[in-house]
Amino acid sequence: MDATGQADLVRRGDVSPTELVDAAIAQIEALDPKLNAVVIPTLEKARRQAADPDLADGPFRGVPFLLKDLGGQSQGDPFYGGLKFLKDAGWIEPEDSYFTAKLRAAGFCFLGRTNTPELGLMPVTEPAIFGPSRNPWNLGHSPGGSSGGSAAAVAAGIVSVAHASDGGGSIRIPASHCGLVGLKPTRGRNSFGPGAGERWAGFSAEHIVSRSVRDTAAVLDAVSGRMPGDPYAAPAPAQKFATFVRPGERRRIGLMVSGPRAMEVHPECVQAAEKAARALEAEGHTVEISYPDALDDPTAVSAYVTIVASSVAFALEAFGKKVGRAVTENDVEPLTWAMAQAAGDYSAAKYLEAVDTVHRFGRKVATWWESGFDLLLTPTSAALPPRIGELAGSREEPFAPFAKAAPYGAYTMNFNLTGQPGISIPVHWTADGLPVGAHVVAPYGREDMLIEIAAELEGLLPWADRRPPS
């Protein structure tokens, strides 16, 4: 069942929170040795939370939940961000993030934290600290990244929803690879406070991966909204997001199946987008080949790399202060260190030039929507789920994984730059059983449109009964 269905069982008294948590723990024990999704279990703490008579009486009371080990800090629990030196230091978070506090108030019970690549830098989840997470649809393939552990756990039925975050596609790519719904909200929709105002200069966003559109919408209602000190916030919706889980107005939709910046796109990825387009066109939507010209601009990618590298250097310095010593090359993976070192060569002017480039890119992209389009439909990724180890790096070639990763974020990363919401929908499976998502993007602040169109596709191309062989 999805989280909404599980919460209904608790509300009716058909099951208790403890029974739900025990069932999820049994799934972890049975399945996680194969998947390596849950790397920081807090199982006894979850049992105590479920049995507590003061468990929050929110919309998801008693529903088991997993937090990604990047963001979503939870008071009294370990937090590593994929970094071995934090694990070696035994780092424990002193407080909940606002995002986690809202999940707690909604009644979720936290079973632990899921695997993520170091600092979320890769679209695969294969950190040196914990080893690779595996895709439930084919254990030889990656579930994607950086929310790969969360996506593997939800796809396998360990939990019905799990925390995820997205700085270049890290919600949407794993959702596509694992046959899930993955919404990246609008910039500023969900708070990073009180520990941070923004991450990666506003590229990053937090939400969940799920198996149903109604869960995606209802959890967004529970966690969204401006918090004290947030540097900006997305405009509030006219009504709850959950009310939009239904077909809405007929929309004018641009379809993009060519690769941004002339990148090659796998035919199965094209097929996923075209399948969604045909289904929507048959229901009266207008679909035409069109997309923002700015998506082919390579300067935006260079600016993205400059900002991410600078953010990596800042993160390592900040985490070093937490543990009381400077981070060294031996403390992190080759890509992480290489990016931090590259940032050391940037001037403040170069960083601000990159920010200005990103803002200019956003204005150019927005003109396409202003020309009369409601939504943009693309493949979620330009490539199928990679095999485990396919994107591995080395000290000799530290940037090689980052270059090889480009096809996976080819469509998604653009809208981290603009701050627009995007959603991956599981509409297609290859002949050998790998999921492939379609990606829909809306104007800034219009998650309501995405929820409507995703709910319609959920009815037209249903995926609820599909389960991975593992």
C-alpha positions as CSV (number, residue, x, y, z in Angstrom):
1,M,0.0,0.0,0.0
2,D,1.1,3.6,-0.4
3,A,1.6,5.9,2.6
4,T,-1.9,7.3,2.3
5,G,-3.4,3.8,2.4
6,Q,-1.3,2.8,5.4
7,A,-2.3,5.9,7.3
8,D,-6.0,5.2,6.6
9,L,-5.5,1.7,8.2
10,V,-4.1,3.3,11.3
11,R,-6.8,5.9,11.5
12,R,-9.5,3.2,11.2
13,G,-7.8,1.1,13.9
14,D,-7.2,-1.8,11.5
15,V,-3.4,-1.8,12.3
16,S,-1.3,0.0,14.9
17,P,1.8,2.1,14.2
18,T,3.9,-0.6,15.9
19,E,2.6,-3.3,13.5
20,L,3.4,-1.1,10.5
21,V,6.9,-0.4,11.8
22,D,7.5,-4.1,12.6
23,A,6.4,-5.0,9.1
24,A,8.8,-2.5,7.6
25,I,11.7,-3.8,9.8
26,A,10.9,-7.3,8.6
27,Q,11.3,-6.0,5.0
28,I,14.6,-4.4,5.8
29,E,15.9,-7.6,7.3
30,A,14.7,-9.7,4.4
31,L,15.6,-7.4,1.5
32,D,18.3,-4.9,2.4
33,P,21.2,-7.4,2.5
34,K,20.6,-7.6,-1.3
35,L,19.9,-3.9,-1.9
36,N,22.2,-2.1,0.6
37,A,19.7,0.8,0.8
38,V,19.4,1.4,4.6
39,V,22.9,2.2,5.8
40,I,22.1,3.8,9.2
41,P,19.3,1.8,10.8
42,T,17.5,3.2,13.8
43,L,15.1,0.4,14.2
44,E,14.6,0.2,18.0
45,K,14.2,4.0,18.1
46,A,11.5,3.6,15.4
47,R,9.7,1.0,17.5
48,R,9.8,3.3,20.5
49,Q,8.4,6.2,18.4
50,A,5.6,4.0,17.1
51,A,4.6,2.8,20.6
52,D,4.7,6.3,22.1
53,P,1.2,7.4,23.0
54,D,2.3,10.9,22.2
55,L,3.1,10.0,18.6
56,A,2.0,13.0,16.5
57,D,-1.6,12.6,15.3
58,G,-0.7,13.9,11.8
59,P,-1.9,12.8,8.4
60,F,0.7,10.0,8.3
61,R,0.5,8.8,11.9
62,G,2.5,5.6,12.3
63,V,3.7,5.3,8.7
64,P,7.3,4.0,8.4
65,F,9.7,6.4,6.7
66,L,13.4,6.5,5.7
67,L,15.5,9.7,5.7
68,K,18.3,10.1,3.1
69,D,21.7,10.5,4.6
70,L,22.0,14.0,3.1
71,G,19.9,16.8,4.5
72,G,16.9,15.9,6.6
73,Q,18.9,16.0,9.8
74,S,17.2,14.2,12.8
75,Q,18.1,15.1,16.4
76,G,20.2,12.5,18.2
77,D,20.9,10.4,15.1
78,P,24.1,9.9,13.0
79,F,24.5,11.9,9.9
80,Y,27.4,11.3,7.4
81,G,26.4,12.7,4.0
82,G,28.3,9.8,2.5
83,L,31.5,11.0,4.2
84,K,33.8,8.5,5.9
85,F,35.4,11.0,8.2
86,L,32.1,12.0,9.7
87,K,31.3,8.3,10.3
88,D,34.8,7.8,11.9
89,A,34.1,10.9,14.1
90,G,30.7,9.4,15.2
91,W,28.9,12.6,14.2
92,I,25.5,13.0,15.8
93,E,23.1,15.7,14.7
94,P,22.0,18.1,17.6
95,E,18.6,19.1,16.1
96,D,16.0,18.3,13.6
97,S,15.9,20.3,10.3
98,Y,12.6,22.1,9.7
99,F,11.9,19.5,7.0
100,T,12.4,16.6,9.4
101,A,10.4,18.3,12.1
102,K,7.5,18.6,9.7
103,L,7.7,15.0,8.8
104,R,7.8,14.1,12.5
105,A,4.7,16.3,13.1
106,A,3.0,14.5,10.2
107,G,3.3,11.3,12.2
108,F,6.0,9.4,10.3
109,C,8.2,6.9,12.1
110,F,11.9,7.1,11.2
111,L,13.5,3.7,10.5
112,G,17.0,5.1,9.7
113,R,18.9,6.8,6.9
114,T,19.5,5.6,3.3
115,N,22.6,5.3,1.2
116,T,23.8,8.3,-0.9
117,P,27.0,9.1,-2.9
118,E,29.5,11.3,-1.2
119,L,27.9,14.8,-0.9
120,G,25.3,13.7,-3.5
121,L,27.7,14.4,-6.4
122,M,26.8,11.4,-8.6
123,P,23.7,10.0,-10.3
124,V,24.6,6.6,-8.9
125,T,24.8,5.5,-5.3
126,E,28.1,3.8,-4.8
127,P,30.0,5.6,-1.9
128,A,33.2,4.2,-0.7
129,I,31.9,4.4,2.9
130,F,29.0,1.9,2.4
131,G,29.4,0.4,-1.1
132,P,26.8,0.4,-3.8
133,S,23.0,0.3,-3.5
134,R,21.3,-1.9,-6.0
135,N,18.3,-1.5,-8.2
136,P,15.4,-3.9,-7.2
137,W,14.4,-4.3,-10.8
138,N,17.9,-5.7,-11.7
139,L,20.5,-6.1,-8.9
140,G,23.3,-5.6,-11.4
141,H,22.2,-2.0,-12.1
142,S,22.2,1.1,-10.1
143,P,19.0,2.6,-8.6
144,G,20.5,6.0,-9.6
145,G,21.6,8.8,-7.3
146,S,21.9,10.7,-5.3
147,S,18.7,9.5,-3.7
148,G,19.5,5.9,-4.8
149,G,19.1,4.3,-1.4
150,S,15.7,5.9,-0.8
151,A,14.5,4.9,-4.3
152,A,15.7,1.3,-3.9
153,A,13.9,1.0,-0.6
154,V,10.6,2.4,-1.9
155,A,10.7,0.4,-5.1
156,A,11.4,-2.8,-3.1
157,G,8.5,-2.2,-0.8
158,I,10.5,-1.7,2.4
159,V,8.7,1.6,2.9
160,S,6.1,3.4,0.8
161,V,7.8,6.8,0.8
162,A,11.3,8.0,1.6
163,H,13.1,11.3,1.8
164,A,15.0,12.5,-1.3
165,S,16.8,15.6,-2.4
166,D,17.7,17.0,-5.9
167,G,20.5,19.3,-6.9
168,G,20.8,18.2,-10.5
169,G,18.2,15.4,-10.8
170,S,18.8,13.4,-7.7
171,I,15.1,12.9,-7.0
172,R,14.0,12.4,-10.5
173,I,16.8,10.2,-11.9
174,P,16.4,7.5,-9.2
175,A,12.6,7.7,-9.6
176,S,13.0,7.0,-13.3
177,H,15.5,4.2,-12.7
178,C,13.3,2.5,-10.0
179,G,9.8,3.0,-11.4
180,L,8.7,5.7,-8.9
181,V,7.1,9.1,-8.8
182,G,9.7,11.8,-8.1
183,L,8.8,15.4,-7.7
184,K,11.5,18.1,-7.4
185,P,9.6,21.1,-5.9
186,T,10.0,24.7,-6.8
187,R,13.0,26.5,-5.3
188,G,12.1,27.7,-1.8
189,R,9.0,25.4,-1.5
190,N,10.6,23.4,1.3
191,S,12.9,24.9,3.9
192,F,16.6,23.9,4.5
193,G,16.5,25.7,7.9
194,P,17.5,26.2,10.6
195,G,21.0,24.8,9.5
196,A,21.0,26.4,6.0
197,G,19.3,28.9,3.9
198,E,19.9,27.2,0.6
199,R,22.2,24.5,-0.9
200,W,24.2,24.8,-4.1
201,A,23.1,28.4,-4.6
202,G,19.5,27.4,-4.8
203,F,19.9,24.4,-7.1
204,S,19.0,21.9,-4.5
205,A,15.5,20.9,-3.2
206,E,14.2,18.3,-0.8
207,H,11.1,16.2,-1.0
208,I,10.4,12.4,-1.4
209,V,10.2,9.5,-3.8
210,S,6.9,7.6,-3.7
211,R,4.8,5.0,-5.5
212,S,1.7,7.2,-5.9
213,V,0.9,10.7,-7.0
214,R,-1.4,11.2,-4.1
215,D,1.4,10.5,-1.6
216,T,3.7,12.9,-3.4
217,A,1.0,15.6,-3.2
218,A,0.0,14.9,0.4
219,V,3.5,14.9,1.8
220,L,4.2,18.1,0.0
221,D,1.3,19.6,1.9
222,A,2.8,18.4,5.1
223,V,6.4,19.7,4.6
224,S,6.1,22.8,2.5
225,G,5.9,26.4,3.5
226,R,8.2,29.3,4.5
227,M,10.1,29.0,7.8
228,P,11.7,31.7,9.9
229,G,14.8,33.2,8.2
230,D,14.4,31.4,4.9
231,P,16.0,33.7,2.2
232,Y,13.1,33.1,-0.2
233,A,10.0,31.0,-0.5
234,A,7.8,29.7,-3.3
235,P,4.4,31.2,-3.6
236,A,1.8,29.4,-1.6
237,P,-0.8,27.3,-3.6
238,A,-4.4,28.5,-3.8
239,Q,-5.4,25.2,-2.1
240,K,-3.8,22.0,-0.8
241,F,-1.7,20.2,-3.3
242,A,-3.7,17.0,-2.5
243,T,-6.8,18.5,-4.1
244,F,-5.0,18.5,-7.5
245,V,-4.7,14.7,-7.7
246,R,-7.2,14.5,-10.6
247,P,-7.1,15.4,-14.3
248,G,-7.2,19.2,-14.7
249,E,-7.4,21.7,-17.5
250,R,-6.3,20.7,-21.1
251,R,-2.8,22.0,-21.5
252,R,-0.5,23.1,-24.2
253,I,2.6,20.9,-23.9
254,G,5.9,21.2,-25.6
255,L,7.7,17.9,-26.3
256,M,11.5,17.7,-26.3
257,V,13.1,14.3,-27.2
258,S,16.3,15.6,-28.8
259,G,19.2,15.7,-26.4
260,P,20.1,19.1,-24.9
261,R,23.3,20.4,-26.3
262,A,23.2,17.7,-29.0
263,M,23.6,14.9,-26.5
264,E,22.7,11.4,-27.7
265,V,19.5,10.0,-26.1
266,H,18.8,6.3,-25.7
267,P,15.8,5.2,-27.8
268,E,14.0,3.7,-24.8
269,C,14.2,7.1,-23.1
270,V,12.7,8.8,-26.1
271,Q,10.0,6.1,-26.2
272,A,9.0,6.9,-22.6
273,A,8.4,10.6,-23.3
274,E,6.6,9.8,-26.6
275,K,4.4,7.3,-24.9
276,A,3.3,9.9,-22.3
277,A,2.8,12.4,-25.1
278,R,0.5,10.1,-27.1
279,A,-1.5,9.3,-24.0
280,L,-2.0,13.0,-23.1
281,E,-2.8,14.0,-26.7
282,A,-5.5,11.3,-26.9
283,E,-7.1,13.0,-23.8
284,G,-7.3,16.3,-25.5
285,H,-4.0,18.0,-24.5
286,T,-2.1,19.8,-27.3
287,V,1.3,18.4,-27.7
288,E,3.9,19.8,-30.1
289,I,7.6,19.6,-30.7
290,S,8.9,22.7,-29.0
291,Y,11.3,23.6,-26.1
292,P,13.3,26.6,-24.8
293,D,16.3,27.3,-27.1
294,A,18.3,28.1,-24.0
295,L,18.4,24.4,-23.0
296,D,21.1,24.0,-25.7
297,D,23.4,26.7,-24.1
298,P,26.6,25.1,-22.9
299,T,27.6,28.1,-20.8
300,A,24.9,27.1,-18.2
301,V,26.6,23.8,-17.6
302,S,30.0,25.5,-17.0
303,A,28.3,27.8,-14.5
304,Y,26.6,24.8,-12.8
305,V,30.0,23.1,-12.3
306,T,31.6,26.2,-10.9
307,I,28.9,26.7,-8.3
308,V,28.8,23.0,-7.3
309,A,32.6,22.8,-7.0
310,S,32.5,25.9,-4.8
311,S,29.7,24.4,-2.7
312,V,31.8,21.2,-2.2
313,A,34.8,23.2,-1.0
314,F,32.5,25.1,1.4
315,A,30.9,21.9,2.7
316,L,34.2,20.2,3.4
317,E,35.4,23.2,5.3
318,A,32.1,23.3,7.3
319,F,32.2,19.6,8.1
320,G,35.8,19.9,9.1
321,K,34.9,22.5,11.7
322,K,32.2,20.2,13.0
323,V,34.8,17.4,13.7
324,G,37.5,19.8,14.8
325,R,40.1,19.3,12.1
326,A,40.8,20.1,8.5
327,V,39.6,17.6,5.8
328,T,42.5,16.1,3.8
329,E,42.7,14.3,0.5
330,N,42.7,10.9,2.2
331,D,39.3,11.7,3.9
332,V,37.2,11.9,0.7
333,E,36.8,10.3,-2.6
334,P,38.9,11.5,-5.6
335,L,36.0,13.4,-7.3
336,T,35.1,15.2,-4.1
337,W,38.7,16.3,-3.5
338,A,39.3,17.3,-7.1
339,M,36.2,19.5,-7.1
340,A,37.1,21.2,-3.9
341,Q,40.6,21.8,-5.2
342,A,39.3,23.2,-8.5
343,A,37.2,25.7,-6.5
344,G,40.3,26.9,-4.8
345,D,41.4,28.4,-8.2
346,Y,38.1,30.4,-8.6
347,S,38.0,34.0,-7.7
348,A,35.0,35.6,-6.0
349,A,34.3,37.4,-9.3
350,K,34.2,34.0,-11.2
351,Y,31.7,32.6,-8.7
352,L,29.5,35.7,-9.0
353,E,29.8,35.5,-12.8
354,A,28.5,31.9,-12.6
355,V,25.6,33.0,-10.5
356,D,24.8,35.7,-13.0
357,T,25.0,33.2,-15.9
358,V,22.5,30.9,-14.1
359,H,20.1,33.8,-13.5
360,R,20.3,34.9,-17.1
361,F,19.7,31.3,-18.2
362,G,16.6,31.2,-16.1
363,R,15.2,34.3,-17.7
364,K,15.8,32.9,-21.2
365,V,14.1,29.6,-20.3
366,A,11.1,31.5,-18.8
367,T,10.4,33.3,-22.1
368,W,9.4,29.9,-23.7
369,W,6.7,29.5,-21.0
370,E,5.6,33.1,-21.5
371,S,5.1,32.4,-25.2
372,G,2.0,30.3,-24.4
373,F,3.2,26.9,-23.2
374,D,1.9,25.3,-20.0
375,L,4.3,22.4,-19.6
376,L,7.4,20.8,-21.1
377,L,7.6,17.0,-21.5
378,T,11.0,15.3,-21.9
379,P,12.6,12.0,-21.0
380,T,13.8,12.0,-17.4
381,S,17.2,10.8,-18.4
382,A,19.1,10.4,-21.7
383,A,20.4,7.0,-20.6
384,L,19.1,3.8,-19.0
385,P,20.1,2.7,-15.5
386,P,23.9,2.1,-15.5
387,R,25.4,-1.1,-14.3
388,I,27.1,-1.1,-10.9
389,G,30.6,0.3,-11.3
390,E,30.0,1.8,-14.7
391,L,30.6,5.3,-13.5
392,A,33.5,4.5,-11.1
393,G,36.4,6.9,-10.8
394,S,40.0,6.9,-9.7
395,R,42.8,9.1,-8.3
396,E,44.4,9.2,-11.7
397,E,41.2,10.5,-13.4
398,P,39.0,12.0,-10.7
399,F,36.7,14.0,-13.0
400,A,36.0,11.0,-15.3
401,P,32.8,9.9,-13.4
402,F,31.4,13.5,-13.5
403,A,31.9,13.5,-17.3
404,K,30.4,10.1,-17.8
405,A,27.4,11.1,-15.6
406,A,26.3,13.9,-18.0
407,P,23.6,11.9,-19.9
408,Y,21.7,11.1,-16.6
409,G,21.1,14.8,-15.7
410,A,20.9,16.1,-19.2
411,Y,17.2,17.0,-18.9
412,T,16.8,17.4,-15.1
413,M,19.8,19.7,-14.3
414,N,18.5,22.6,-16.3
415,F,15.5,23.1,-14.0
416,N,17.7,23.0,-10.9
417,L,19.3,26.1,-12.4
418,T,15.9,27.8,-13.1
419,G,14.3,26.7,-9.8
420,Q,11.2,25.3,-11.6
421,P,9.4,22.2,-10.4
422,G,9.7,18.9,-12.4
423,I,8.4,15.5,-11.9
424,S,9.4,12.0,-13.2
425,I,6.6,9.6,-13.8
426,P,7.1,5.8,-14.4
427,V,5.5,5.3,-17.8
428,H,7.7,2.7,-19.5
429,W,9.7,-0.5,-19.0
430,T,12.3,-2.0,-21.3
431,A,11.9,-5.5,-22.6
432,D,14.3,-6.7,-20.0
433,G,12.4,-5.0,-17.2
434,L,14.2,-1.7,-16.4
435,P,11.9,1.2,-15.6
436,V,12.2,4.4,-17.7
437,G,10.5,7.7,-16.6
438,A,9.0,10.6,-18.4
439,H,9.7,14.1,-17.1
440,V,7.3,17.0,-16.9
441,V,8.3,20.6,-16.0
442,A,6.0,23.4,-15.0
443,P,6.4,27.2,-14.5
444,Y,7.9,28.4,-11.3
445,G,5.6,27.7,-8.3
446,R,3.1,25.5,-10.3
447,E,3.5,22.1,-8.7
448,D,-0.3,22.0,-8.9
449,M,-0.1,21.6,-12.7
450,L,2.5,18.8,-12.3
451,I,0.3,16.9,-9.8
452,E,-2.7,17.2,-12.1
453,I,-0.9,15.9,-15.2
454,A,0.9,13.1,-13.2
455,A,-2.4,12.0,-11.8
456,E,-3.9,11.8,-15.3
457,L,-0.9,9.8,-16.5
458,E,-1.3,7.5,-13.5
459,G,-4.7,6.7,-14.7
460,L,-3.8,6.4,-18.3
461,L,-0.6,4.4,-17.9
462,P,-1.0,2.7,-14.5
463,W,2.1,1.5,-12.6
464,A,0.7,0.6,-9.2
465,D,0.6,-3.1,-9.7
466,R,4.1,-3.4,-11.1
467,R,6.6,-4.9,-8.6
468,P,10.3,-5.6,-9.1
469,P,11.3,-9.3,-9.2
470,S,13.7,-8.9,-6.3
